[in-house]
Amino acid sequence: MRKNFLIILSSSLIIITAVIFFSFKTGNKKTEPLNDISCTTADYSGMILPGENLAIFEGQKVEVPLELADQGGQKNVLGMASEAKWIEVDLSEQKLKAWEGNTLYLETAVSTGLARTPTPVGEYRIWIKLRATKMSGGTGRYYYYLPNVPYVMYFYQGYGLHGTYWHNAFGTPRSHGCVNLPTPIAEKLYYWTGPVMPEGKYTVRSTPENPGTRIVIHQ
């Protein structure tokens, strides 16, 4: 009887030791981040790239609209003080609302991140605005190459609001983490939000004197 008890005890200790070892090994294993999350860029010039007229999205080639080559003029929208302006992104309803205090400035359907590349929830501020930039990343069927993305407003690392020419499925999640907007709406927000774009410039970073507009993202 004692012998059987010792055998059972020894077996139990071996099993417990193995479970602890593998749990520790798994728990301390670093998870490699997905390299197709967000819409990062290496080009902060804000300039349209001439000759870049072909994009790739979801394995399909997409023509870049010619009108994006028009840099346009100064269109900063005046009105209420910048601190009264804020943007709400509702992930559940796939909608964006721009507010001036409690007054609705505009509302639009958007496309936020897919399940594997979610849009971050929280409160942020626009830290840089670019008239246009190139975004690329991902691998395999998730690879994307998007030159001349218009009216980009980054609010957190490589996550931003921006115009979209490669799909028209607004109202459903479709992005790599950014908030995809219809381009005409993105243009309005670009000139409505802070930081205010200086005359003749195509990129601006927020400063204490020229702060970025507050962005609130929730489920």
Secondary structure as GFF3:
##gff-version 3
##sequence-region A 1 219
A	DSSP	alpha_helix	2	27	.	.	.	ID=ss1
A	DSSP	beta_strand	54	57	.	.	.	ID=ss2
A	DSSP	beta_strand	60	63	.	.	.	ID=ss3
A	DSSP	three_ten_helix	66	69	.	.	.	ID=ss4
A	DSSP	three_ten_helix	82	84	.	.	.	ID=ss5
A	DSSP	beta_strand	85	90	.	.	.	ID=ss6
A	DSSP	beta_strand	95	100	.	.	.	ID=ss7
A	DSSP	beta_strand	103	109	.	.	.	ID=ss8
A	DSSP	beta_strand	122	125	.	.	.	ID=ss9
A	DSSP	beta_strand	128	137	.	.	.	ID=ss10
A	DSSP	three_ten_helix	140	142	.	.	.	ID=ss11
A	DSSP	beta_strand	144	156	.	.	.	ID=ss12
A	DSSP	beta_strand	159	164	.	.	.	ID=ss13
A	DSSP	beta_strand	179	182	.	.	.	ID=ss14
A	DSSP	alpha_helix	183	192	.	.	.	ID=ss15
A	DSSP	beta_strand	203	205	.	.	.	ID=ss16
A	DSSP	beta_strand	214	218	.	.	.	ID=ss17
###
